[in-house]
């Protein structure tokens, strides 16, 4: 690692109405360094990297690149300087092929034949093989991430910013990604790495800068800290570990029987002969790499996609033919993965968003008239109980940070005391403290007699709170197995579609 900084940040400050996102932040990033940027939701990580990448201009403070003033007006300037960024949310077009998507993200793409040759060479060199002619809509989530990374690498970045890069990867794919990043580091590239997965930070990163409420509070060697110590540095307090107070009963509350359901989306995944039974007091964890049928499974459970009457039974009653409102009335509630636009209406207030799903169970509507004071009171109760950082229930959903909106969405559903709650990616993109609070709330719900279907790509989350685990692969659900005693190798095989005999062989 070089002593000469590649990028120096000195006194960076950025304020928005009512909040200081970054307050006098200073630190250095050096060549051949994997530098972690840690902080809870709202700590200022996103604003900071947007300033580095030219998406936001600082109010005060300076940046220097190799000792020279650096003040990018836009991302193109940042890329020309040598800064590349792989965003948390992919910016790819399903109907275009790999080469076309990569060309769209380049400032001056070469001719198609030359670009295709470069894609093959670079992707092979870094262990991320890609076919330039494949449609992106046919790629797995891990392959889509390769497209984003290769697009950056083709522009020879000297600093690569990665935002939550492993949230959609299997353990095996994480290993491949880390090998790629270490190769880049050894070749002289600096990497700024943002992740809430603290064990990954400890395994990969040389240095960590910790932000809290917009200010830098620490710089450390994460390899010398435990994940718990890093998390407590981020939040400034002792973390509470989720605790289970009860165990599942033999009472089946939800049963899916041989459900086959075609996806409503062109590049979606058809569910194939899916069966499972959920017991009262149980958390059933369903894992899978993104794009293997998670959204379709949630739609089939929530009522957004209907099926045969007997394909789904709730408390012994057939509900496959019922829509979302009828299922909610029976106590089957759902919180989808997409926060803005699906779980919440972006331009509606929190009170209005509370009304959207809680109208009947919380008696917020009577004789066709909305009881607005009662709806506001319910929204305020969710905000208080789940520590949603917002001025009040009048604020529109899009004004909240991703983590705070997630707390509101999950809190809105849990506060309705469902018999069954189906959640997809409940802690995606939220900090350690908020994630622990959400997981504890799910466990508390089961302790009160509810049951949870936890659809998640966070395997640590599943292992922490689920009683049983089943893998979803290409629309097929494997046999649920008790989580106690499962290894990451076995889970990786299950996620890849290995049968029970193969997993048992790996266990032997």
C-alpha positions in Angstrom: 0.0 0.0 0.0 1.4 3.4 -1.0 1.9 6.2 1.5 0.9 8.8 -1.1 -3.0 9.2 -1.1 -4.8 8.6 -4.3 -7.8 10.6 -3.1 -7.8 13.0 -0.1 -11.0 14.4 1.3 -10.7 17.4 3.6 -13.5 19.0 5.5 -16.3 17.9 3.1 -19.7 19.3 4.2 -23.0 18.9 2.5 -26.4 20.1 3.9 -29.9 19.7 2.7 -33.0 21.4 4.2 -33.3 20.2 7.7 -30.3 17.9 7.7 -26.5 18.0 7.5 -25.7 14.9 5.4 -21.9 15.3 5.8 -20.2 17.4 8.4 -16.5 18.2 8.0 -15.5 14.7 6.8 -11.8 14.0 6.1 -9.9 10.9 5.2 -7.5 9.4 2.6 -7.8 6.5 0.2 -4.5 5.0 -1.0 -3.6 2.9 -4.1 -3.6 -0.9 -3.4 -6.1 -0.3 -0.5 -9.6 -1.8 0.0 -11.1 1.0 2.2 -14.5 0.3 3.8 -17.0 3.1 4.4 -19.3 2.2 7.3 -22.3 3.8 8.9 -25.9 3.2 9.8 -28.7 4.4 7.4 -28.6 8.2 7.2 -25.0 8.4 8.3 -24.0 10.2 5.1 -22.3 7.4 3.1 -24.4 7.9 -0.1 -23.9 11.6 -0.1 -20.2 11.2 0.3 -19.7 8.8 -2.6 -21.9 11.0 -4.8 -19.6 13.9 -4.2 -16.6 11.7 -5.1 -18.4 10.5 -8.3 -19.5 14.0 -9.4 -23.3 13.6 -8.7 -23.3 16.1 -5.9 -21.2 19.2 -5.2 -20.0 19.8 -1.6 -21.0 23.0 0.2 -17.5 23.3 1.6 -14.3 21.3 1.8 -11.9 20.1 -0.9 -10.9 16.9 -2.6 -7.4 16.1 -4.1 -6.5 13.5 -6.6 -2.8 12.6 -6.5 -2.2 15.9 -4.8 -4.0 17.9 -7.4 -7.4 19.7 -6.9 -10.3 17.4 -7.7 -13.9 18.8 -8.1 -15.9 16.7 -10.7 -18.9 18.5 -12.2 -20.5 15.2 -13.3 -19.8 11.4 -13.4 -18.2 11.7 -16.9 -15.5 13.9 -15.4 -15.0 11.5 -12.5 -14.7 8.6 -14.9 -12.2 10.4 -17.0 -10.1 11.1 -13.9 -10.2 7.4 -13.0 -13.2 6.9 -10.7 -15.6 4.0 -11.4 -18.7 3.1 -9.5 -20.9 0.0 -9.3 -24.2 1.0 -7.8 -26.3 -1.1 -5.4 -29.2 -1.1 -7.9 -28.3 -2.3 -11.3 -28.9 0.1 -14.2 -29.3 -2.4 -17.0 -31.9 -3.0 -19.8 -33.3 -6.5 -19.9 -34.1 -6.4 -23.6 -30.6 -5.4 -24.6 -27.6 -7.8 -24.7 -24.5 -7.5 -22.6 -22.4 -5.6 -25.1 -25.2 -3.1 -25.7 -25.7 -2.4 -22.0 -22.0 -1.9 -21.5 -21.7 0.4 -24.5 -24.6 2.6 -23.0 -22.6 3.1 -19.8 -19.3 4.1 -21.6 -18.5 7.7 -22.6 -16.9 6.7 -25.9 -17.6 3.1 -26.7 -15.5 1.3 -29.4 -17.1 -0.5 -32.4 -19.2 -3.5 -31.5 -16.7 -6.2 -32.6 -13.8 -4.6 -30.7 -16.0 -4.1 -27.6 -17.1 -7.7 -27.6 -13.5 -8.8 -27.8 -12.6 -6.5 -24.9 -15.5 -7.8 -22.8 -14.4 -11.4 -23.3 -10.8 -10.6 -22.5 -11.4 -8.5 -19.4 -14.1 -10.8 -18.0 -11.9 -13.8 -18.4 -8.8 -12.1 -16.9 -10.7 -11.2 -13.8 -12.6 -14.4 -13.3 -16.0 -12.9 -14.4 -16.8 -14.7 -17.7 -19.4 -13.0 -19.8 -21.0 -13.7 -23.2 -21.3 -10.2 -24.9 -24.3 -11.5 -27.0 -26.5 -12.8 -24.2 -29.7 -10.8 -23.3 -29.4 -9.3 -19.9 -32.9 -10.4 -19.1 -31.7 -14.0 -19.3 -28.8 -13.4 -16.8 -28.8 -14.3 -13.1 -28.3 -11.5 -10.6 -24.7 -12.5 -10.2 -24.1 -12.3 -13.9 -25.8 -8.9 -14.0 -23.4 -7.7 -11.4 -20.5 -8.9 -13.6 -21.8 -6.7 -16.4 -21.7 -3.7 -14.1 -18.2 -4.5 -12.9 -16.8 -5.3 -16.4 -18.3 -2.0 -17.7 -16.2 -0.2 -15.0 -13.1 -2.2 -15.6 -13.1 -1.5 -19.4 -12.5 2.2 -18.4 -9.4 1.3 -16.4 -10.5 2.9 -13.1 -7.8 3.7 -10.5 -10.5 4.0 -7.8 -13.5 1.6 -7.8 -16.5 2.4 -5.6 -18.7 -0.5 -4.8 -22.1 -0.1 -3.0 -23.5 -3.2 -1.3 -22.0 -5.5 -4.0 -22.8 -8.9 -2.4 -26.5 -8.4 -1.6 -27.6 -10.6 -4.5 -24.8 -13.2 -4.6 -24.5 -16.8 -3.4 -21.6 -17.6 -1.0 -19.7 -19.1 -4.0 -20.2 -15.9 -6.1 -19.0 -13.8 -3.1 -15.8 -15.8 -3.1 -15.3 -15.1 -6.9 -16.0 -11.4 -6.4 -13.5 -11.1 -3.5 -10.9 -12.8 -5.6 -11.5 -10.3 -8.4 -11.3 -7.3 -6.0 -8.1 -8.6 -4.5 -6.6 -9.0 -8.0 -7.5 -5.4 -8.7 -6.0 -4.2 -5.5 -2.8 -6.1 -6.1 -2.6 -4.4 -9.5 -2.7 -1.0 -7.9 -6.5 -0.1 -7.9 -8.0 1.5 -4.8 -11.4 0.2 -3.8 -14.0 2.1 -1.7 -16.3 -0.6 -0.3 -19.7 0.0 1.2 -21.5 -2.8 2.9 -23.6 -3.6 6.0 -22.2 -7.2 6.0 -19.5 -6.6 8.6 -17.9 -10.1 8.4 -17.2 -9.3 4.7 -15.6 -6.0 5.7 -13.3 -7.9 8.2 -12.4 -10.5 5.5 -11.7 -8.1 2.6 -10.9 -4.5 3.8 -7.5 -3.0 4.9 -9.0 0.1 6.5 -12.5 1.3 7.6 -13.8 4.8 8.0 -16.9 5.0 10.2 -19.5 7.7 9.8 -22.2 8.6 12.3 -24.8 11.3 11.8 -22.8 12.8 9.0 -19.5 12.9 10.9 -16.4 10.7 10.8 -16.1 9.1 14.2 -13.4 6.5 13.7 -10.8 5.0 11.3 -9.6 1.6 12.1 -8.2 -1.7 10.8 -11.4 -3.8 10.6 -9.4 -7.0 10.8 -8.5 -6.1 14.3 -12.2 -5.6 15.3 -15.1 -8.0 15.7 -18.3 -7.5 13.7 -20.1 -6.5 16.9 -17.4 -3.9 17.7 -17.7 -2.4 14.2 -21.5 -2.3 14.5 -21.4 -0.6 17.8 -18.9 2.0 16.5 -21.5 2.7 13.7 -24.5 3.2 16.0 -22.7 4.5 19.1 -24.4 2.1 21.5 -24.5 -1.5 22.6 -26.4 -3.7 20.2 -29.2 -6.0 21.2 -29.0 -9.4 19.7 -32.3 -10.9 18.5 -33.7 -13.5 21.0 -36.4 -16.1 20.5 -38.9 -16.6 23.3 -40.8 -19.6 22.0 -40.7 -22.5 19.5 -43.1 -23.4 16.7 -46.1 -25.6 17.3 -47.6 -28.3 15.2 -50.5 -26.1 14.2 -50.3 -25.4 10.4 -51.5 -21.9 9.6 -50.5 -21.7 5.9 -50.0 -24.4 3.3 -49.1 -24.2 -0.4 -49.8 -27.3 -2.4 -48.1 -28.0 -5.8 -48.4 -24.5 -7.0 -47.4 -23.8 -10.6 -47.8 -20.2 -11.7 -46.5 -18.4 -14.8 -44.8 -15.1 -14.2 -46.6 -12.0 -15.3 -43.3 -10.5 -16.5 -41.4 -11.2 -19.7 -38.2 -12.0 -18.0 -39.8 -13.3 -14.8 -39.5 -16.8 -13.3 -42.4 -19.3 -13.4 -43.1 -21.0 -10.1 -43.0 -24.8 -10.6 -44.8 -27.3 -8.3 -44.1 -25.3 -5.1 -45.2 -26.8 -1.8 -44.5 -26.0 1.8 -46.3 -25.9 5.2 -45.9 -23.1 7.8 -46.5 -23.7 11.4 -47.7 -21.3 14.1 -44.8 -19.6 15.9 -42.4 -20.5 13.0 -40.0 -18.5 10.8 -39.6 -20.3 7.5 -36.6 -18.9 5.7 -36.6 -19.0 1.9 -33.3 -18.2 0.2 -32.2 -17.8 -3.3 -30.2 -15.6 -5.7 -32.2 -12.7 -7.0 -34.4 -13.6 -10.0 -35.2 -17.2 -9.1 -38.9 -16.6 -8.3 -38.9 -14.5 -5.1 -41.2 -11.8 -6.4 -43.5 -14.3 -8.0 -43.7 -16.3 -4.7 -44.6 -13.2 -2.7 -47.2 -12.3 -5.3 -48.7 -15.8 -5.1 -48.9 -15.5 -1.3 -50.1 -11.9 -1.1 -52.9 -12.4 -3.6 -51.5 -10.1 -6.3 -51.2 -13.2 -8.4 -54.1 -15.6 -7.9 -54.0 -19.4 -8.4 -56.3 -22.4 -8.0 -58.5 -22.3 -4.8 -56.7 -25.3 -3.1 -53.2 -24.3 -4.1 -53.0 -22.1 -1.0 -54.8 -22.7 2.3 -54.9 -20.3 5.2 -56.1 -21.7 8.6 -57.5 -24.6 6.7 -59.5 -22.5 4.3 -58.7 -22.3 0.5 -57.5 -18.8 -0.4 -55.7 -19.3 -3.7 -58.5 -17.5 -5.6 -58.8 -14.5 -3.2 -57.2 -11.1 -3.8 -55.0 -9.2 -1.4 -57.8 -7.4 0.6 -59.6 -10.7 1.4 -56.4 -12.3 2.4 -55.5 -9.4 4.6 -58.9 -9.6 6.3 -58.0 -13.2 7.2 -54.6 -12.2 8.6 -52.3 -13.0 5.7 -50.1 -9.8 5.2 -47.1 -9.2 3.0 -44.3 -6.7 2.6 -42.6 -6.8 -0.8 -39.0 -6.1 -1.6 -39.4 -2.9 -3.6 -40.0 -0.2 -1.1 -40.9 2.7 -3.3 -43.7 2.0 -5.8 -44.7 -1.4 -4.4 -44.6 -1.4 -0.6 -45.2 2.4 -0.4 -46.6 5.0 -2.7 -43.7 7.5 -3.1 -45.7 10.8 -3.2 -48.2 9.8 -0.5 -47.7 10.7 3.1 -46.9 8.1 5.8 -50.5 8.4 7.1 -51.8 7.7 3.6 -49.4 4.8 3.2 -50.5 3.4 6.5 -54.1 3.6 5.3 -53.4 1.7 2.1 -52.7 -1.7 3.8 -54.2 -1.2 7.3 -57.6 0.2 6.4 -59.6 -2.9 7.3 -57.6 -4.6 10.1 -57.1 -1.3 11.9 -60.7 -0.1 11.2 -59.5 3.1 9.6 -62.5 3.1 7.2 -66.2 3.0 8.2 -69.2 3.2 5.8 -66.8 4.3 3.0 -65.4 7.2 5.0 -61.8 7.4 6.2 -61.2 8.1 9.8 -58.1 10.4 9.3 -57.3 11.0 13.0 -57.3 7.3 13.6 -55.1 6.7 10.5 -52.7 9.4 11.6 -52.6 7.9 15.1 -51.8 4.4 13.6 -49.0 5.9 11.5 -47.6 7.8 14.5 -47.6 4.6 16.6 -45.6 2.8 13.9 -43.1 5.7 13.7 -42.6 5.6 17.4 -42.5 1.8 17.9 -40.0 1.2 15.1 -37.9 4.3 15.5 -38.6 5.7 12.1 -36.5 8.9 11.7 -38.9 11.4 10.2 -40.4 14.8 11.2 -43.9 13.2 11.3 -46.6 11.2 9.5 -47.3 14.1 7.1 -44.0 13.4 5.3 -44.2 11.7 1.9 -42.6 8.3 1.6 -39.9 9.3 -0.9 -38.5 11.8 1.6 -37.4 9.0 3.9 -34.0 7.3 3.7 -34.2 3.7 2.4 -33.6 2.2 5.8 -36.2 4.4 7.6 -38.8 3.7 4.9 -38.1 0.0 5.3 -38.6 0.3 9.1 -42.0 2.0 8.5 -43.1 -0.6 5.9 -42.2 -3.6 8.1 -43.6 -1.9 11.2 -46.9 -1.1 9.4 -47.5 -4.8 8.7 -46.3 -6.2 12.1 -48.4 -3.6 14.0 -51.5 -5.2 12.4 -50.8 -8.4 14.3 -51.1 -10.8 11.3 -51.6 -14.5 11.6 -49.0 -14.9 8.8 -46.5 -12.2 7.6 -44.7 -12.7 4.3 -41.6 -10.5 4.0 -39.2 -10.2 1.1 -35.7 -8.8 1.9 -36.9 -7.1 5.2 -33.5 -5.7 6.1 -32.0 -5.1 2.7 -29.9 -1.9 2.8 -30.5 -1.1 6.5 -27.9 -0.7 9.1 -27.0 -3.3 11.8 -29.0 -1.6 14.5 -32.2 -1.3 12.4 -31.7 -4.8 11.0 -31.5 -6.2 14.6 -34.7 -4.3 15.6 -36.6 -5.6 12.5 -35.5 -9.2 13.1 -36.4 -9.0 16.8 -39.9 -7.6 15.8 -40.4 -10.6 13.5 -39.4 -13.0 16.3 -41.7 -11.2 18.8 -44.5 -11.7 16.3 -44.0 -15.4 16.3 -43.8 -15.4 20.1 -47.3 -13.9 20.1 -48.5 -16.8 17.9 -47.9 -15.4 14.4 -45.9 -17.1 11.7 -43.4 -15.6 9.2 -42.3 -16.5 5.7 -38.9 -14.8 5.4 -37.7 -14.5 1.8 -34.2 -13.2 1.9 -30.9 -13.2 0.0 -29.1 -12.5 3.3 -28.1 -15.9 4.5 -26.8 -14.7 7.8 -30.3 -13.3 8.4 -31.9 -16.6 7.6 -29.5 -18.5 9.8 -30.1 -16.0 12.7 -33.8 -16.2 13.0 -35.3 -18.9 10.8 -36.3 -22.3 12.2 -36.2 -24.0 8.8 -34.6 -23.1 5.4 -35.6 -23.9 1.9 -33.8 -22.8 -1.3 -35.6 -21.3 -4.3 -33.9 -22.1 -7.6 -35.4 -21.3 -11.0 -38.9 -21.3 -9.6 -38.6 -24.6 -7.7 -38.6 -24.8 -3.9 -36.4 -27.3 -2.2 -37.3 -29.4 0.8 -37.3 -27.2 3.9 -34.6 -28.3 6.4 -33.9 -27.2 10.0 -31.4 -24.4 10.1 -29.6 -25.7 13.1 -26.5 -27.5 11.9 -26.7 -26.3 8.3 -23.3 -25.1 6.9 -22.7 -22.4 4.3 -21.4 -25.0 1.9 -24.6 -27.0 2.2 -26.7 -23.8 1.7 -24.6 -22.8 -1.3 -25.3 -26.2 -2.9 -29.1 -25.8 -2.1 -29.1 -22.3 -3.7 -27.5 -23.8 -6.8 -30.2 -26.3 -7.2 -28.5 -29.4 -5.7 -30.8 -32.2 -4.6 -31.1 -33.6 -1.1 -28.7 -36.4 -1.9 -26.0 -34.1 -3.1 -26.3 -31.9 0.0 -26.3 -35.0 2.3 -23.1 -36.1 0.5 -21.5 -32.7 1.2 -22.5 -33.0 4.8 -21.0 -36.5 5.2 
